[in-house]
Amino acid sequence: MNPDEIDQKIINIIKKDPEMPYSRIAELLQISEEEVKEKLEMLSDTRQMILIVDDELDTLIPLKMALEAEDYLVIEASSGMEAIEKTRSNHPDLILLDLMMPGMDGFEVCNVLKDDTLTGNIPIIMLTAKGEIDDKIEGIETGADDYVTKPFDLGELKARIKMILRRTGV
Amino acid sequence: MVSKLIFKDHKYNLLTILAICIFAIALIIFLGSRSNEEVQNIVQEQFNEQQLLLARQSTDGIEEFLNQKTTIIEILANEISDKPPDEVVTSFVNVYNETTDIHVIEFVNESGIVTLGYPEKNSPLGYDIYENNQEGAFERARDNKETYISSPIFLLEGGMGVFIWTPVYRADEFKGVVLVIIRISDISERFLKSCESPHEIYMIDRRGTILYDSSNRYLWGRNYLEKLGDESPYLQQILHHQMNGSEGTGYYLEMNGSEKKLIAYSPIHWRNQLWSVAVTSPVSEVDTMINSVFVKQGVFIGVSGIFLLLSSFSIILLLTRWNKSLELEVASKTSEITKSNELLKRANKKLMELDKLKSDFVSMVSHELKTPLTPMKTSAEFLLQDDPDPETRREMLELIVRNIDRQTRMVNDMLDISRIESGNMRFRKELLDIVEIINSAIETMRKQSEEKKININTDIPPGLTKINADKDKLIQVFVNLLSNALKFTPNGGNVEIKAFESGKYIEVYVKDDGIGIPPDKINKIFNKFYQIDNTYARPYSGSGLGLAITKSIMEGHGGTIRVESTLGEGSVFILAFLK
């Protein structure tokens, strides 16, 4: 079932019966109670959502903490496939996308997301350990909105995130 | 350039050269036949000339002989005009003895009676010519006062003879005639016999009477023309020429018409007599001569033709062979060049592969070296800027330390591999118990194994022979292998280490039930810089140097390492240490 449809259905159910327990909703939609809870939390959260995509857990953790401290809602993905799935189900306001990943790399993920009308408007900042010019050009050509070289300056990254979010008017 | 053109088509060239050969031979034959005609004419002329000369030689001899005799007789006649009969006989004897081939010398007195003669046996003394009606010649000599020669007639004593009548005058008084008879056979014996073979010779007088015939076909003394009758018009013509006193040559056909003959004839002028000698020879003789010339020419043409053919064929053969050997040489050179090109290509490909490996390695290394920096930097900056709660702070610091360790390992691997590459890896060898080594490696990896809940089982018999090795390096070998095994084995899996003695080796098996190694990659995993596949191996990222380092350490100890693996079931690394 399409994640968007699930969201829509949860909203419809709650509109009809605001008192329905999570377990009942989970039963109706044939998903777990946890997922329902998570979905509802997300739906009720008004913070700006950032998806961080990196295969290195050690890179994800401190970045997530730093961004959460800035009062962003942060979700994570550790592979290209997971990144696409989470983008489609959660519609983040911004994606921080690592370039070098096993399986589907950052360029491919960027292509897939930008080609999809539902996700094409989500800004993407590419992160990579490679500081090569060629990568920069390809990154921008595939529709990445910005490009940050690892190891990045945390303050600068935050400023760029803020700037892009303001520009897209979320 | 030329040889290229010539040898484009062997068949065509062969035909061309053959044609040239045949043309040359035809030319030789044509020129030969042209010159043959000339040769034939020349030979014919020469032959005719030669025959004529032969005839002339005979006639000259006879003419001189007869004239000489006549002169002697005339001198004799003059001498004896006033001599008494006995002195005359003495003169006769002298002349007879001094000259040759005189049959008889007689003296016929003024009334026509033979009165003297020498030799006496040939002299019909008292013979009266008037009585025998032979006075014609006698009277002619007497009346003309000069020598008269009567035509040859048969002698009483056999054979033919010629009578020479020389008158004897004292002043104007006729005394008689000196009659000398010369036998024709003596003349022919002296002058004609010698040049008979292989020719035939005949002699006729003005009337056509046959005086001599070497073929003996016709009776001597018979008239040749009468004998011929209507036959051989050519011969008759020739006979007429002869009887006219001409000299020359001519042809006629034998009476049976089978053979063509050449006659060369020459006259003998002797006072009032005219004789003619003819040398007859078959024309076939000329043909034989010409034929022998032809045969020689033919042999020459044949030999030169064969020589031409053989030499041109041998030239063709030689050139063809030469060409073939050239082709072979070119082919072998070409294949050599192709081979060396192939080698160069392969070497180039290998170099390019190596280059790619190296640049892959460089980008890998730079990525691996940069990767720990990102979390360290992010964490440190976060700690600086946001002053988080103690738990988060602790988590951040641990993260920083972990990444420092990771980078340290990376740098150590890099140093190891650079030592291996430059051949500077040193071993401090000592006698070691392999169990201790394995146990300390397991101890090192305990944390990782516990995290993934992987059991490490050992099966090592007690009392294994000690080995001579570098302790730290050997621990590194097992740590590397265990680290790989743990990395590629899913949570809750098993890793097993077995050791046993096998001949002069101690073998150690490190077995995991991890993801295994694809068969097409199994030969490359010990290569420096090699990681199975960037995308494939990344969940288990490492420097790609661990196994290369491990292999180098094993080889530095005189040992070996190999791997057996089934994709999806696990791998076994088999180490063999020299005891």
Interface residues (C-beta under 8 A of the other chain):
Chain A: D55 E56 D58 T59 I61 P62 L63 M65 A66 A69 M100 M101 P102 G103 D105 A129 K130 K150 P151 F152 D153 L154 G155
Chain B: S363 S366 H367 K370 T371 P372 L373 T374 P375 M376 K377 T378 S379 E381 F382 Q385 D386 P388 T392 E395 M396 L399 R402 N403 N534 T535 Y536 A537 R538 P539
